[in-house]
Amino acid sequence: MPAAAEPGESVISRVARIFSAFDRKNRSMPLSVLAERADLPVPTTYRLVTELVRHGLLERGPDKQIQIGMRLWELSTRGNDRLAVRDIALPYMEDLFESLGQLVTLAVLDGGTVLYLERLTPEWFKLERAHVAQRHPIHGASSGLVLLAYASTEYQEQFLKRPLLRMTEDTVTDPDVLRKMLADIRQRRYALVPGIGTRGWTGMAVPIFAQDGSAVAALNVVYARGTEQPTTAIPALQAAAFAISMALGAKPRGR
């Protein structure tokens, strides 16, 4: 049974709970299920959902199932620099995808995790990770390690103080080992890490730079372990990331 809303909890917090109840496996649901997943009383959920539907942020289907509204998508695409990166990067990602024939993703750091903005997937590809709008632990993804390597020392140290989940036998959780990995990645300008997030897959990633020189996103390609082609993939990734960075106004730097 859903718990009563916490005393003093703001309306915004309750609305955030409602939106967080949706995921890739739960794209629509009845009000009662939404209330349970949001851990809110049904009357509270009904009242908030009614308002959110009125503003187009949620939608009710003919079957009374509730889902995220198109208005929310519309608002989310306005004025967000990282979403603008996705629009600029997509043509280059498509060229990379056609060239390599492997999974290609675009990711950013957000809220202490890797957040995937785009994914281009071969029909045969079976990896159930790195979907659009999916999050992943920073230390369990090549994209995360690249972005962490180019983050500030303060951000790195704050991250390395956290308990780090071991996702596979190859996940690195020792802070000292990770520090060395990050230094090596920054020196090479790419990450190549087998099996750190999901067994049987190898990720390669490179940074994308903004006008101010910061690494705003990571471009990634994934191979089944044992089929890696770094001599082909890394230069192709770097060329695409360089072109995207130039389109974002970054100053030329060595690849």
Stockholm file with secondary structure:
# STOCKHOLM 1.0

chainA/1-255         MPAAAEPGESVISRVARIFSAFDRKNRSMPLSVLAERADLPVPTTYRLVTELVRHGLLERGPDKQIQIGMRLWELSTRGNDRLAVRDIALPYMEDLFESLGQLVTLAVLDGGTVLYLERLTPEWFKLERAHVAQRHPIHGASSGLVLLAYASTEYQEQFLKRPLLRMTEDTVTDPDVLRKMLADIRQRRYALVPGIGTRGWTGMAVPIFAQDGSAVAALNVVYARGTEQPTTAIPALQAAAFAISMALGAKPRGR
#=GR chainA/1-255 SS CCCCCCTTCCHHHHHHHHHHTCBTTBSEECHHHHHHHHTCCHHHHHHHHHHHHHTTSEEECTTCCEEECHHHHHHHTSSCHHHHHHHHHHHHHHHHHHHHCSEEEEEEEETTEEEEEEEECCTTCCCCCSCTTCEECGGGSHHHHHHHHTSCHHHHHHHHTSCCCCCSTTCCCCHHHHHHHHHHHHHHTCEEEESSSSTTEEEEEEEEECTTSCEEEEEEEEEETTCCCHHHHHHHHHHHHHHHHHHTTCCCCCC
#=GC SS_cons         CCCCCCTTCCHHHHHHHHHHTCBTTBSEECHHHHHHHHTCCHHHHHHHHHHHHHTTSEEECTTCCEEECHHHHHHHTSSCHHHHHHHHHHHHHHHHHHHHCSEEEEEEEETTEEEEEEEECCTTCCCCCSCTTCEECGGGSHHHHHHHHTSCHHHHHHHHTSCCCCCSTTCCCCHHHHHHHHHHHHHHTCEEEESSSSTTEEEEEEEEECTTSCEEEEEEEEEETTCCCHHHHHHHHHHHHHHHHHHTTCCCCCC
//
